[in-house]
Amino acid sequence: MIKAIFFDLDDTLLWDQRSVEKAFEATCQVAAEKYEVDPAALEEAVRNEARELYSTYETFEFTQMIGINPFEGLWGNFLDDDVNFRKMKEMVPGYRKDAWTKGLKALGIDDPQFGEELAERFPSERRKHPFVYEESFQVLDQLKDNYQLLLLTNGSPDLQNTKLDITPELVPYFDHIVISGAFGRGKPDPSIFQHALDKMGLGKDEAIMVGDNLMTDILGASRIGMKSVWINRHNKERNEVLPDYEIKHLEELFPILSNLNK
């Protein structure tokens, strides 16, 4: 009997990729107006530089364990009280400036001051553009009376809570919110799933995980023996990690739950 549903946040309920794209579009447009660069080419260059730089910092291993991607580093403040987050807080201003400055340089523009300006513009644009998938609220509305709901998200508590602050309508649906950076390990580590089950007072057969990421949400659920639903809106290819169910739209959860609770 399924009594609880665990939801991932980014790109499951919130359309984080779209928010990041919009922030890049707006910021790169500022550069296009000053230097006549191709905004798409600048976005690609900055993304490449950001990925490369991010992997060189001593915090990289920690960010992989907690689940914080390079583009979150371009706008998060990481005001969390943990030694690794304190290191990130010190690191990110330089990281942002370098990513944008090197991105400009890759297109032949050497202007560190403007790089810094763009680096400061991007976080404000990201905060301006929160997107929630259309069906998120409808589905949560229908589930909340019949199931316990838990949000299980990887990331920095400060940053994930910022995302929730700018989409405040989501928070009241959840009985519990578990953030990897507060727990100390991220999905797919089975311990964070066990921690979430313990919070609910449930066994692994009484909850189901819904998420968009095979390597975190689905792998973690399978490691602890929980059923999983992979939301694959954008036709991603499967890898060796097998979900119990695959859906394209959150509405498709209802027949799965009915079936499981027969």
N, C-alpha and C positions, 0 to 999 in steps of 0.2 A: 504493500500500500504506500503510495507516494503522498507524503504529508507536507513536504517542503520543496521549493524550487530555488536553486542557487543561480543567480544571473551574474555574468560578467558585465562590466560597464562599457568599456571602450569598444566601439564598432559592433556592439551587441544591442545596447539600449541607446547609447550616445553614438552619433556618427562622427567619431573623432577624426578619421581620415579627411572627411569633408571640411571640418573646421580648420585643420592644418593646411589643406589646399587653399582655402579662402584666405587664410592669413598670408600664405606665400604669394598668392595672386595680388593682394592689396599692397604688400610690401615691395614686391618686385616691380609693380606699376610705378611706385615712387621713383625707383631707380631708372625706369624706362623714360620717365619725364625729364630726368636730369641728364641722362647719358645716352638716350636712344638705344639702350640694350634690348634684346629680346627677353621679355619677362620669363618665358618658359625656359629659355637657356640659362638664365640666372638662377631660377629655382633649382634646376637640375644640378648646376654647379655647386650651389650652397648645400643642397642635400648630400652631394658626394663628399664635400669638404667636411660637413658636420659628422657624417658617419666615420670618416677616417680619423678626424681629431678625437672624437668621442672614445674610440677604441684605444687611444694612447694614454688616457688618464688612469691614475691609480685606482680611481673609483669604478672603473669599467666592470670588473668582476662583480662588484657589489650591485651595480645597476642591472647586470644580467640576472643575478640571483633574485632581485626584488622585482624586476620587470619594468625598467624605465628606458624608453627608447631615445635615440639621439635628438628627435624633434621635440620631445618633452623637455629635454635639456635646453632647447632654444627659447623656452618661455617660462619654465617653472622656476620658483624662487627657493624651494627646498628649505623651508624654515623649520624643519623638524629637529627635535632634540635627540640627535644620535650622531656619533662621531663621523660616520660616513656621509650623512646628510649635511653635516657642518662643512665637511670637505667639499661637497658638491656646491653648497652655497657660495663658498669662496672661489670655486673653479668656474662656475657658469658665466659670470660677466666677461671674462677673458675668452672663454670658449665661444660665446655668441659673437663677440666682436671678430674673433679670428675666422670663424666659419663664414661670416658675411664678407669680411675683407678678402679672404682667399677666394671666395666665390666670384667677387668682382674682378679680382686679379686674373682668374682663369679666363675671363672675357676681355682681358687687356686693360682693365681700369685699376689704377693704383691710387686708391683714396681711402686710407685707414679711417679718417674722420667720418667719411660718409658711411663706411662699413659699420662703424659704431652707431651711427644714427639709425641705420636699417636694423641693426641688432636690437635696438631699443624699441623700434616701431613694431617689430614682429610680435612680441608678447602682448602688446595692447590690441593688435588686430586679432590675435587668437582669442583673447577674452571677449571680443566683440561678436564673435561668430560661433555661438554654441548651436549645434544641431542635434535634435533628438529624432530618431526614426519615427515616422508618422504613426506606426502601429504600436509603439512602445506603451503609450498611456492607455490605449484601448485594451491591450492585452493584460496589462497590470491591473486595470480596473476589474476585469473579469476574473482574475486569479485571486485577488487579495482576500476575498471573503471565504475562499475554500482551501487556501494553502498558506503556510508560513513562507515568507519571502526573505531571502538573504542576498545581499550584494557582495560578491567576492571579486575584488579587483586588485590587480598588481599595480604597484607604483608608490610614490611618496605620499604620505597622508596629506601633507600640505597641498600638493598638486591635485590629488584626486578630490579632496574636499573643495578646492577652488572650482573644479569642473562641476561639482554638485551645487556649489553656491550660485553658479551662473545658470543652472537648470534646477532651481529649488523645488519644482513640482515633483521631481523623481523621489526625493528623500522619504516623504511620508509613507510610501508604499512598503518600505522595508522594515522588518522586525529587527534585523541586524545588518550592519555594514562592516565587512572585514577587509582591511587594506594591508597588502603584503608588507609594506614598509613599517607598519606599526607592529605586525606580528613577528617579523624578522626573517621570514622566508617567503618566496613567491610561488605561484603556480608554475610548474607542475609538481612541486614538492608535495607529497601526500600529507605532510604534517599540517599544512594550512587548511586542507580539506577536512582533516580530522578535527582541527580547532573549530571550524565552522559547524560541523556536526555536533560537537560538544556544546557549543553555544545554544544550539537548537534543542539539545537533549534528544537527539535522534540517532538511529543507526544508519549505515550506508545504504541500506535497501529502502529507506524511507525518504530519500531525497534524490533529486536529479539535477545535473549541472547543464546549464544552457550557455554556450559561448561561441565566439567566432574563430577562436584560435586552436588549431589542432594540437600544437606543441605545448600549450599551457593549460587551457580549459579542459580539453578532451583527454589529453595524456594524463593529466593530474587526476581526473575523475576515474579513469580506467585503472590507475595505479592503486587506488584505494578500494576499487570494486564498486564504484558508484555508477549508475547509468548516466549516459551523456547524450546531449542533443547538440549537434553542430549546426549553427546557423550560417549558411553559405549563400549569402545574398548575391555575391559577385562572381559566382562560378569559379571559385578557386579550385585548383586541382588537389585531389586527395594525395596524401603520402601514406607512409606505413601505419600511421595512427588511425585506428578505426573507431568512429563514434557508434553508439547504438542506433542513433537516428540522425538523419540529415534533413534539414528543412531550408526553404528559401525565404520564409516569411514567419514571423513569430506567431501568427494566427494558427499555423500548422501544429502548434503545441497541443491544442485542445484535443484532437483525436488521439494523439499519443498518450496523453494523460488519462483519457477515458478508457483506453485500451488497457493501460497498466493497472488501473484501479477497478477493473471489472470484478 
